[in-house]
Amino acid sequence: MTKRVPILLICAICSVLLWGQVTLNKAIMLPMNGDNVDRQRVEAIEVGARGREAVWDMSHAVVVEDGCTMRFFNSGDSVVARVDGRQQWVYQIKGDSVLLRSQETSLSSLTDSLPALKMRFPIFYGDSILSPVYYHGKYSGNNAIATAGFYSMVVDGEGTLILPDDTIRNVLRIHERRDEKVNVSPWAKERIISADEDSLMRHVCDTYSWYSSDFRYPLAQLTKHSFYNGASMTREDESAYLCPPETQLYALGNVRQQRQMQASTNTTGGYGYNTYNNYAKSNVNEQMLSDKTNAMAINVANGHIDVTTYNNSGMNAEVILSDLQGRVYGSSKGKVVHFFDTSRLPHGTYLLYISDGENVKTESINVK
């Protein structure tokens, strides 16, 4: 006797297989050394629906600021630093996992007591992470600070994203939440307070990011910060950014030139979705600043470092000084001579990242 498989079951299996194709892979999604991502800050965008076949309409988003740049720097194969304005995050790559090791703002500096697991590749719809969070450090100068809580990540949506100038299908939405209590000790300069102490202060951060497997960075992102004292909310902040295909130039080497050429020959009358598929998957070309044109000179002296950039780099050069863990100790932009005071730095090996806007060079230096 021949058994027949019901046609509805076949359709269901085919549907699952088709939906399972949307995957974020490590080879495409990990930041590359020297990536510069120019985002557009927009007025508030809607979180929208969860689930499959969702449609997120951001076509009417109002741009309030262009050129909000994120910069990425790699130290070896396992450490990635993200610099965004006056904030910095340092991540560690372990196999297919991404851990948050430290974060710095203009007011605080936090390092991990137990690093939070941020991502685990591959990423697909329905994927989730729950990780404890413990950090300690300094707040507003001499105040000790410690945090304790949890970090969660869930891929809660899959569908179509409508941007002002583009429509992109097969998009995954990732919802990240960091919920932590915060202890601040205004009187203890050296004491690292315990994250397990009782505290009425609480910080909740919700971030919604819309990703396509064809682009390295989120096409849209919404972040909400909520601060509580006991059960009462004392402050709420919100920021939203778009990073559409035409802005994901990654800023270095031939990638930018190739994309500009591709855009100039695009016959669709604009920046089409397919125009950028291949470039987002290619590695950034980290060309060295040319020695033939004497574009750079580095002078390491007792207590300071001078970096002179001229000829092809000129006034556009940017120089960043960091340690091997990705902590940034200084940056300088728009000068010919860049000066860094190293008199208070611990002895050891540091990295100089020198970029002329098109190419980047990494130099290792010793501070004694």
N, C-alpha and C positions, 0 to 999 in steps of 0.2 A: 504494500500500500504506500503510495507516494504522499508525503506530507507537504502541504503548501504553507509557505510563510505568509502571513497576512500582509497586504500591501501597506497598511498603516505602520506596521513595525519596520518595514524596509524604509519608508519615508522618514521615520523617526531616527533610524540609524544614520541615514545619509545626512540629515540635518545636524546631528551631533558631530559627524566628521567634518562637515563644512565649517561649523562654528569653531571647532577646535583648531583651525588653521591660524587664528589670530594669536600670535605669540611674540613676546618681547625677549630677544636673545642677548646674551652677554656680549657677543662679538660686535653687535651694532650699538647697544645702549650705553656701554661704559664710556665716560668722557675721555677725550684724547688730550695729551699734553699741549697746552697753548690755545685750546678752544676759547674763542670769544663769542658769546651768544648775545646778540642785540635784541632785546625784547621791547614790547610796547606796553607801557602801563595804561590800564583802562579803568573806567568806572566799574562799579560792581557788576559781576556777571552772576547768572543764576546757576546754582548747583545742578538743578535739573533731575531727571529721572534716573533710577537705577534699573538694572536688569538688561536683558538682551534686546536687541533691536531698538535701543534708545536713540532719541534724536536730541542733540544739544544745539540749540540755535543761539549763536553769539554773533549773528550777522549785523546786529545793531549796536555792538559794543563801541563805546566812545573812547577814542585814544586821547589821553591827557598828557602823555610824555613818551617820546621816542628815545631810543638809544640807552635803555636801562640794561647795562651790560653785565653779564656773568662771565667770569674768567676761571679757567681750570688749569691746574698745574699738577703734573705727576712727579713723584719722587720715587724712582725705581719702578718696579712692576706692581707694587701692592698699596701705595699710598696716593690718594687723590685729594687735592685741596680745591675747594670752590670758594671764590671771592666774589661777593655781591655787595657793592658799595662799601660800607664800613663793617661788614659782617664776613666771617669766614667759618667754613665747616671743613673738617678733615675726616676723610673716610679711609678705611682699610679694606682691601680686597682679599678675601680668603676663599680660594676656590671659586664657587659660584655664588658666594655670599658677599654682601656689602655691609660693613659695620660703621657706625658713627663713633669716632674716637674723641673728637673735641670740637668746640665751637667758641667763637669769640665775637663780641660786639663792642661798641664804643664804651659800654658800661660793665660788661662781664666777660670772664674767661673761665670756661668749664672744660674739664678733662674727665675721662671716663673712670669710674670705679668698676663698672661693668658695661662695656660698650653695647649699645642697642643694635640688634639685627634689623637693618633697614630694608634690604631686598635680597631675594634669592632667585637666581635665574635657573631655568626660563620662567617667565611670568605669563600667566594666562588668566582668562576669565574664571572667577571663583577662587583664585589663589588667595591665601591669607597668611599673616604672620602675627604672632603676639610675643612681645619680648619685654622683659623687665628693663627699667631705666634707672641708673644710679650715676650721678655726676657730682663733682665737687670743684671748687675753685674760688675765685675772687669776684666781688661785686663792688663797683664804684670805689676802686682803690683798695682800702684796707679791710673791707668787710668780707668775712668768710661766707660762702654760700654752698649749699648742698641741695640736691634734688633727688626725689625718689618717686617712682610711678611705673607706668608701662607705655610701651609704644605698640601700636597696632597698624597693620596694613591689610587692606582687602581690595581686590579688583572687583568692584561692584557694578560695573557697567560695560557694555560692549555695543557699539552702534556707529552713528554718523555724527560728525561734528561740522557745523555750518559756521564758517568764519566770514568776516566782512567781504573777502575777495576770493574765497575758495570753499569747496565742500569736500571733506575727506571722510571716506568710509573705512570700516574695519578699525575703529578707534577703541582703545581700552581706557576706562577711567579708573584711576587708583585713588582710594581714599585713605589717607594716613592720619592717625590721631596720636598725639602725645599728651598724656594726662599725668601730671606730676604735682606733688606737693613741694613747696619751696621753703627752705629754712635759711634765713639770713641772720648773721650775728654781727651787729654793728660795733661790738667792742673787742672782738678777737681777731687780731691780725694774722697770727700764725696757726691758730687752731682750726683744723678742718672738722666742722661739725657733722654729726651723724645724720644721715638721711632718714634714719628711723625715728628721730625725735618728733614729738607732736608739733604740728604747725597748722595755723588757720589759713595760711596762704596757699593758693592753688592756681596752677596755670594749665590751660587746655589749648592745644593748637590743632586745628583741623586743616588739612591741606588736600585739595582735590586737583589732580593732574590728569590731563587728557593726552595719551600717547598713541602714536602710530608706529608700527614696526618698521616703517621706512624712514623715520627721523629719530635722531639721537636724543633730542630734548623735548619736553612737553610742548605741545602746540598751544595749550592754554593751561593756566594754573590759578587757583584761588586759594588764599590762605587766610584763616580767621584765628585770631588770638583772643582768648577770654581769660580775664584775671578775676579771682574770687578772694574775698575775705570772709571766711566762714561760708554761709549759704548765699551771701550777697555778692552779685557781680559788681566789681568796682570799675572795670574798664574793658572795652572791646575794640580791637583793631582789625581792619580788613584790607587786604591788598590783592589786586588781580592783574595778571599779565597775559598777553598773547605773544606767541612766538610762531607765527605762520611760516610756511615753507620758504617764502622769499627772504625772510630774515635769518634763517638758520644757515648762515654762511660759514660759520666756524672760524672765519677770520684769517686763516693762515695759508701761505703757499699757493700752489696751483688750484686748490679747491675753489677759492674765491674767484680766480680768473676764469676757470672753467665754467662756473655757474653764471658769471656775468656774460660770457660768450653765449652760453646756452640760452639765457634770458633774452639776449639781443636778437637771436635767430628763432625764438619761439613764435610760431605762426598761429598760435591759438588766440592771440590778442591779449595775452596777459600771462601771469605766472600760473601755469597749469599744474595740477597735482603730480602728473607723471614726469614733469620736467626735472624734479629733484630726487626721484627715487634712487637713482644709482649713486649720486654724490653723497647722500647721507650714509651710505654703507661703506664708503671708501675711507681709508685712514687719512688723517691730515698730513700733508707733506711738511715735515719739520726741517725746512732748509736752514742751513747755518748762515748767519750773517757773513757776507763775503769777506774773506781775508784780503782778497786782491784789491778791494777798494778802501782798505783801512777803516772799516766802518766802526771799529770799537777798540778801546784801549782800557785795560783794568789796572789800577794801581792799588795794591794791598799794602797798607802802611800800619804802623803801630797805633791802633785806636780808631782807624777809619778806613773806608774803602771808597775810592773814586772810580767811577765808570764814565769814560768819555765816548760819546757817540757823535759821529759826523758823517759827511758825504751822503750815502744813500739812506741812512737812517735819519740824520738831522734832528730837527726839533720834534719829530713825531715819536721818538723812541720812548719806550717805557721799560723801567728796570724794577724788578722785585727781588728782595732778599728774603730767603726762607731757610729754615733748617731742614734736616733730612726727614723730619716727621711732617713737613708741610706747614709748620707755623710760620706766618709771615711777620718779619721784624721791621720791614720798611718797604716803601714803594716810592718811585719818582717818575714823573711823566712830563714831557714837553720841555726838556732841557737838553743842553749839550753835555754838561758835566753833572753827573748824579752823585751826590755825597751821602754816605751812610756812616753813622757813628757806631762803631763796634766796641767801644771802650767798656761797655757794661755787659757785653754778651759773654756767655761761657765759652771757654776754649773748645774748638772742635771744627768740624767740617760743615760748611753752609753752601747753599746753592744760589746762584744769580740767574734769573730769567731775564733775558734781554730781547725785546720785541720791537721791530720797526713798523708794526701794523700789518705786515705781510708775512714776515718770517720770524722765527724765534730761535734763540740759542741758549743753551744751558751751560753754565760754567760752575765748576766746583772750586771752592776756595777754602783755605784754612785760616781760622782766626786764632791767634796765639796770645 
